[in-house]
Every structure is written in structure tokens, then in C-alpha cells.
């Protein structure tokens, strides 16, 4: 979620290419793949996680 928040703060959206890697505190995070997997597993996400991603403008 930190990578998603960081990307959204910088870019103003959460439309991330699948191969995008976000640098969070010096650590590479595969944000694009994470969001792709999250979309496929949306039914199993907690309501809080869904709300957090919705607040960032997640495309389901």
C-alpha cells in the first residue's frame, strides 16, 4: 500500500503499467504486478483494503 500511495501522490492516478517497479525507502516494489494480482483477487480482499484502494482511484 505504501508504494500505491507514493505513486498516487506523485502521479495523481493509480493507472500503473503491469511491469512498473516503485522504489519505496530504497526497496524495489513490483507495484504493477501487485495491483494486477489484487484486481484478480478482489473478492478476497478485506473491506478496509478495498476502501483504501478505492480512495486512491483503483480501477477494478
N, C-alpha and C positions, 0 to 999 in steps of 0.2 A: 504494500500500500504506500510505503514511503516513496518508492520510485514513481508510482502513478501520481501521487500528489505533486512531486517535484516536476514531472513532465507537464502536468496540467498548469501549474503555476507559471512555468516558463513559456509554454506554447498556447495556453488558453483553450485547449481541447484535449480529448483523450483518443483521438484517431491516430493510433500508433502502428507503424508498419510491423509485420509479424517478426521480422529479424532485428528489430531495434533493441539495442542494449543501452540501458540508462546507468550512469555512474552515480552511485549513492555512497557518500563518505569513502570514496576510493575503491569501492567494491562494484564490479560489474553485475548488473541485474538484467536478466532477459525479460524486459517488460513486455515486449510484443508477444512473445510466446506465453507469458503468464496471462495476459489478457485474452489471448486466443483460447487457452485452456479454460479460463474462467467462464467465457461465453458458453463453451460446450458443457460445463458442469454447473450452470446457473441454478438448476433445480435443487442442487445440494448445498448451496450457499446459505449461510445464516442470514436472517433478515437484516442484521446490522451491517454485514459485509455488503449486501445488495444496496442498502441505503447509502453507504459510504461511496460506492462506485457510482450510483445514480447521481449523487451530489457533484461528482466530477464530470458528469455527462457521458457515462459509459453507454456505448452502442451495444444493445443486446441483440 
